[in-house]
Amino acid sequence: MKWLKNHEGKLSPKKFYMFTLVPKRLIAVGLTITFKSEFGDRFMYRHSMKAPDEMRELHRKFYGYIKDRSKKA
């Protein structure tokens, strides 16, 4: 989150800003529980496995955004 603040990044939707207030360790525990749940298996893991092109595109765009923002700093 420090990178986001230093580079004037924007989060969307706005509710994601709550993650800037929560300690990283708590987020890690929460995500671990979520990914191990039935919901995580069905709607997160299975979707990512069935949509590899979409996952690659999201990865490319995310790291492209970081690279572009870093150049502007």
C-alpha positions as CSV (number, residue, x, y, z in Angstrom):
1,M,0.0,0.0,0.0
2,K,3.0,2.3,0.5
3,W,3.7,2.1,-3.2
4,L,0.1,3.0,-4.0
5,K,0.3,6.1,-1.8
6,N,3.7,7.1,-3.1
7,H,2.7,6.9,-6.7
8,E,-0.8,8.3,-6.4
9,G,-2.4,5.1,-7.5
10,K,-6.2,4.8,-7.4
11,L,-8.2,1.8,-6.1
12,S,-11.5,0.8,-7.6
13,P,-14.0,0.1,-6.2
14,K,-13.4,2.5,-3.4
15,K,-14.2,-0.1,-0.8
16,F,-10.7,-1.6,-1.5
17,Y,-9.2,1.4,0.5
18,M,-10.2,-0.5,3.6
19,F,-7.2,-2.7,2.9
20,T,-4.9,0.2,3.4
21,L,-6.1,0.4,7.0
22,V,-5.9,-3.3,7.9
23,P,-2.5,-4.8,9.0
24,K,-1.0,-7.0,6.3
25,R,-0.9,-10.0,8.6
26,L,-4.6,-9.8,9.1
27,I,-5.2,-9.6,5.4
28,A,-3.0,-12.6,4.8
29,V,-4.9,-14.7,7.4
30,G,-8.3,-13.6,5.9
31,L,-7.3,-14.4,2.4
32,T,-5.9,-17.8,3.5
33,I,-9.2,-18.6,5.0
34,T,-11.1,-17.4,2.0
35,F,-9.0,-19.3,-0.5
36,K,-9.4,-22.5,1.5
37,S,-13.2,-22.1,1.8
38,E,-15.8,-23.6,-0.6
39,F,-16.4,-20.1,-1.9
40,G,-12.7,-19.6,-2.6
41,D,-12.4,-23.0,-4.3
42,R,-15.5,-22.5,-6.5
43,F,-15.5,-18.9,-7.4
44,M,-11.8,-17.9,-7.2
45,Y,-9.6,-20.9,-7.9
46,R,-11.8,-22.7,-10.4
47,H,-12.5,-19.4,-12.3
48,S,-8.8,-18.6,-12.5
49,M,-8.0,-22.1,-13.8
50,K,-10.8,-21.9,-16.5
51,A,-9.8,-18.4,-17.6
52,P,-6.0,-18.4,-18.0
53,D,-6.0,-15.8,-20.8
54,E,-7.9,-13.4,-18.5
55,M,-5.5,-14.0,-15.7
56,R,-2.5,-13.4,-17.9
57,E,-4.1,-10.2,-19.2
58,L,-4.8,-9.0,-15.6
59,H,-1.2,-9.8,-14.7
60,R,0.1,-7.9,-17.7
61,K,-2.0,-4.9,-17.1
62,F,-1.2,-4.7,-13.4
63,Y,2.5,-4.9,-13.9
64,G,2.3,-2.5,-16.8
65,Y,0.5,0.0,-14.6
66,I,3.1,-0.3,-11.9
67,K,5.9,0.2,-14.5
68,D,4.2,3.2,-16.0
69,R,3.6,4.8,-12.6
70,S,7.2,4.2,-11.5
71,K,8.5,6.0,-14.6
72,K,6.4,9.0,-13.8
73,A,7.7,9.3,-10.2
